[in-house]
Amino acid sequence: MIALILKRILLAIPVLLVVASLTFVLVRIVPGGPFDADKNLPPEIIANLNAKYHLDKPVPEQYFLYLGRLAQGDLGVSYKYVNRTVNDILSDAFPVSLQLGTISLTLAVMIGVPLGAIAAVCRGRREDVIAMFLSTLGISVPGFVIGATLIFVFAIELRVLPVGLWESPWHVVLPAVTLAFSPAAYLARLTRASVLEIVEKDWVRTARSKGLSQWSTVTKHILRNSLIPVVTVLGPLTAIVITGSFVVEYIYAIPGMGRFFITAVMNRDYDLILGTTLVFAVLLIVANTFVDVAYQILDPRMRLED
Amino acid sequence: MTKSSDAKSDDRYLIWRLAKGLGQCLLALLLLVSILSLTACTKARSRFEPGVLRVNLGTEPPGLDWHTATDSTSFDVVSNLMVGLTQYTNDLTCAPSCAKSWEVLDDGKRYLFHLRDDLRWTDGKPVTAYDFEYAWKRLLNPATAAQYAFFLYDVVNARDYNTGKLKNADLLGIKAIDPHTFEVRLSKPAAYFIYLTAFCVSFPMRKDVVERFGDRWTEPENFVTNGPFKLTRWQHEYKMELSANPQYFDGPPKVKLVKMFMVPEASTAFALYENDELDFIDNRSFSTPDVERFRSSPEYKNFPLLRANYLAFNVSKKPFTDPLVRKAVAMAIDRSVFPRILRRGERPATSWIPPALPGYSPDSGLKFDPVQARALLAKAGYPGGKGFPKAELLYPNRDDVRLTVEATQDELKRNLGIEIELVNQEWKVYLATVRKDAPPMFRNSWGADYPDPETFMNLFTKDCGNNDTKWWSPKYDQLIQAAEGELDTKKRADLYRQADVMLCREAVPIVPTFLATQNIMVKPWVKGIAINPLDLQFFKAVEVGGQ
């Protein structure tokens, strides 16, 4: 297992290099620059700005300068938020997204997996229909509709929860629920499909025929084996959820990092775009490594293969 | 039979167990929420906190260093933390502030400011003329890379120093003669110069603080200011707290704390206001349906702004090379349509100088006259719009802008019979396109930097970097140059009026459409909120809860 983790870490280096290089090129291809504003600046001042941020140098030189800084863990500076480094911005915003994301993900797993299992076990029955109706709703209704509805009901009409902001634990409730909706629905569908597939296996029939109760069959044999695909998607899902959601952070005014995925691009804030992309890539790699480790725990055959 | 009923009951048991688990999770969550809400409720949430003003900034200010900041959000914060030599009043005049008086010498080419003796920074040190000298030199230093450095280009040698042609800052026309006297020499008389001394970029700065803390000098623990408030807390991307500055020379403000939240989504900010979590909101927190819903509320107010919207032509592109066509377009647009569709009390405009400024005349521009417009178009060779090439109108991708250009397209089709193709681009792409090679028509807007016609009229001079119309005229440039140096206010207004006529009636490279407004809602427990036509918000006179 340690060998696996080490292998993953070594593989991560070229992956990150490719991600950084591609993003670096892509952001510079997009028309418009960081200092375009509705009030056009005299060329002398644009020259001063470009010199300050090394944007006056040839692009290859900018690229190597960037990689040099990156190797030292310096993600660069923001052109939009003057005097703030990308490291500062992300270290302020990421913990907030991480907190919210962890709560949401826990909620999503707690609701999604049992809901999917119920639906599969009761395939074709009323329970299945209800569960799948709920999960289709969760997947197809966009976050801003769910958010707005929750705000309207719980904050404006019932006045039991705050509209938004990030002041106290009770400010976490509505955004966490909003953020959990779609992953929970997705997990429910996935669990259902996976359980349905496993139920047909010979060894399940064997378990049943040797007189094992339904509860034991489902929890010990079916659920454990059907969790493999769920764990597989949990990897990328974790990376997505803990880096924050633009929509949820926007409508609840939460200072997380999700918004930067959009605003940094809109502002052509080159280093910040690269910073958010790299953080996301790192988290994705870490999450996928965890998934591989989890496979080995869930499925002993994988250990042998390794 | 027995077997199948066994399996069924087994199934039910399983569902029951799973459902129970799910139910327990939800119940726990519900319990947690109720406990939390209960604790919140037991605090007996009052509708406001006396002496605390809660407002929405909309976004994180990109920076509080007033030399590198360029946006209204940063300036809204800085205007409450700092004061300059002079200060804008809400009726657009410049009142003494750090400078108790000033002399205009050498035919308007030399200014001598006399500073008050009782000025203090928040750390207790006196504010001196040296702080102004340092600040102005720093603004012009190319290493600062200040976007607003061009504001001081009228100062002797300022342009050369800022562009690196001149290395010695001592040759600038900026000098602290003694701690209480600040001298500025200009390369030419500039009648609007005094307004620049009230603008954020000309505020004083503390050399020791800036040099000691480097990039972090505007963080609350390091920041030293001289205005009515001081920055006590800054949670980036979320909230700023400004507390009253007891050392402010004009006496501390009436509120003890201003909480500035950064709620980007307008509907959330509006809901926060409705829920008594914000005390004051403006355009940033309004959607048009909300304006409609609350227009008759006593909490709603509407203020005119010095921000003009216009339709511009690229006069180097056919068919707009012909002034007759441009005039026909100007006369074919019924401007009263804009307030009807945007519904924020916008004021239709036909002249480029807004009503509040000297030089304004209601007759400077071309009024709506579809008959005359058709006649002009026919004279240009397109009777009834026949043979008129399909022209592009570029606009940035924003809902309110889309509404205005659609209305323009409709007006031109109805009144002139011509087809306009609407093209939208994302904001930065739009800016880059307009700057590089503007399409035949584009929609733009301009907000005043200071309350003087110069801020609007300078825009269409030959050398102005913001003139994307490709139009220029030596006569127009001469008029503007003469107005800049004219110290007699009446003569000066007349020069601007002549230039305005040229711009909006004779050459018509632009068609002014309407002036924007600021819409605000203020809770009944807040007194003293006033909106400046420059859209700067000063909170020092505001009271919350009648304390």
Interface residues (C-beta under 8 A of the other chain):
Chain A: V30 P31 G32 G33 F35 D36 A37 D38 K39 N40 L41 P42 P43 E44 I45 A47 N48 L49 A51 K52 K80 Y81 V82 N83 R84 D88 I89 D92 A93 L107 M110 I111 P114 L115 A117 I118 V121 C122 E127 A148 I151 A155 I156 R159 V160 L161 P162 V163 G164 L165 W166 S168 P169 W170 V173 S213 Q214 W215 V218 Y250 I251 Y252 A253 I254 P255 R259 M266 N267 R268
Chain B: A7 D10 D11 Y13 L14 I15 R17 L18 A19 G21 L22 C25 L26 L29 L32 V33 L36 S37 T39 A40 E60 P62 G63 D65 T68 A69 T70 P142 A143 T144 A145 A146 Q147 A149 F150 R159 N162 T163 G164 D215 R216 T218 Q235 H236 E237 Y238 F261 M262 V263 P264 E265 S267 T268 A269 A271 L272 E274 N275 E277 E426 W427 K428 V429 L431 A432 T433 R435 N444 S445 W446 G465 N466 D468
